[in-house]
Amino acid sequence: MDKPGFTRRATIGMVAATTVAGATAAQQQGETAMERVQGIGGFFFRAKDPKKLAEWYRDNLGIAPVPEGYGGTVWHTEAGTTVFAPFAQDTTYFGDPRLQWMINFRVRDLDKMAAQLRAGGIQVYIDPQTYPNGRFARLADPEGNPIQLWQPTG
């Protein structure tokens, strides 16, 4: 179960601030920094109809599907904070307890993205609260996988 008063939204802001502060302190002390990954290189998951689901993500969220050959265009993301956060197995944060993951996408304008999705007949819930690290919304893809949208502050 998740800790009372502790939200994953708050984690995004804390992790970003801690990561920057920790890296800066190590550099100032002349320590050799540990080699680290640079970001998420892919997100792989099972789907009932992979082609149809890839098309849904392309058409509704602008995520280019994996090209059929090495010369094709792939989805490029903008640099920014990425939170890697395992949750307790009995968390209710993802909704359906049978689902093992939830993805969070950074967006530039949450209201415009929600309007675009709603125009396509997709239900989107925008959290009415603005957090120190930004605003959030929730939706699900056609197979019921939870998606969180995040418009960072600033």
N, C-alpha and C positions, 0 to 999 in steps of 0.2 A: 504494500500500500504506500502511496506517496505521503511524504511528510506534510502535516498540517501547515498551512501558511507558506508552503514552498511550492512555487510554480516553475514550470519549465520555461515560461516566458522570461521570468526573472533570471534564469540561468543564462540565457543568451547574452544579456547585458553584462552579467558578472564574468562570464567566461571571456568575453571579448576584452574587457578591461583588465582582467588578471593576466591574460596571455600577453598583451602588449606591455604591461608593467613588468612581468617576469622576464621577458626577453630583453627589455631595456636594462634591467638591473644586472643580468648576467653579462651583457655586453660591456657595461660600465666597469664591472669587476675584472674584465679581461678573461673571463672563463670561456672555454671552448664550448660552443653551443652544440647540443645534441642534433644530429641529422634528423629532420622531420619531414613528414609527407607535406606536399604543397596544397593538397585539396582533394576533393572527391573526384576520382577519375571515371567513375561510372556508378550506376545504381541498378542492380539487377534483381529482378523478382519474377515470380511465376504469374502467369495470367491464363485465364480460360481461353481467350482469343487474343494472342499477342499482337497480331497485325491490327486488329480493330482497336485494341486499347492504345497502341502506339499512335494510330490516327487520331483518336480522341485527344490525347495529350498534345499532338501537333495542332489540331484545329482549335482547341480551347485554351491552351496555355502557351502555345508557341514553341514547344519543345520538338526540335527536329528528330525524326526517328533515326535509328542507326542506319547508315547507308548500306546498300547491298555490296559495295566494293570499297576498296581502300581509297579511291579517288573522290568519293562522295563527300558532301558537306555534313559535318556533325554539329550538334548543338554546342554553342559556346556560351559560357556564363560570364558574368562580370565578377571581378574580384570582390570579396566581402567576407563577412563573418560566416563561419559554418560551425554549428554546434554538433558534436558527436556525443549523444547522451543515452546510454542504456537506461531503461526504466525497470522498475520492479515487475516481475512476471504478472502480478495481480493488479497492475495499474488499470484505472478506468479512463485514463487520459486519451487513449486511442478510440474509445467507443467499444465496439464489438470485441470481446475478450479473445476471440479466435484469431484476430489479426495480430501479426507479429511486428508490424512496422507502421510508421507514419512518416511521411516526408514533409519537410517544411521548405517552401520556395520563397526566396526574397523577391519582392515586387517593388517597382518604383512608385506606383500609385494604386493603393488598395481599393479605393472607391471605383476607379476606372476599370480595374480588373474584375471586381465584383459585378459591375454593371454589364461588362462584356459577357461574363459567364451567365448571368441571369438572362440576358437577351438570347442566349443559346439554350434556355430552359434548364439551367443547372442551379440547384438550390445552394445558396451561399449564406452562411451566418457570419456577420461581422460582429466581433466582440465590441460592445459599446465602450469599454474602458480603454483608455490610452495608457500604456505602461511606459516607464522610463526609457525602455529600449525600443518602443514603437507600438504599432497596431497590428492586430491579428484577425484572421478570418478562417473559417473552416468549411470544407466541402468534401465530397467523396467522388472518386472516379466511378465509371459505370460498373465496376466489379466490387464496389463498396470499400475500396481502400481509402483510408483517411488521408486528407491533404490539409496542411495548414499553410496559409499565406501570411507573410510577414513583411510589413513596410517598416524598415528601420527608422528610428528617429534621426533626423538630420539628413 
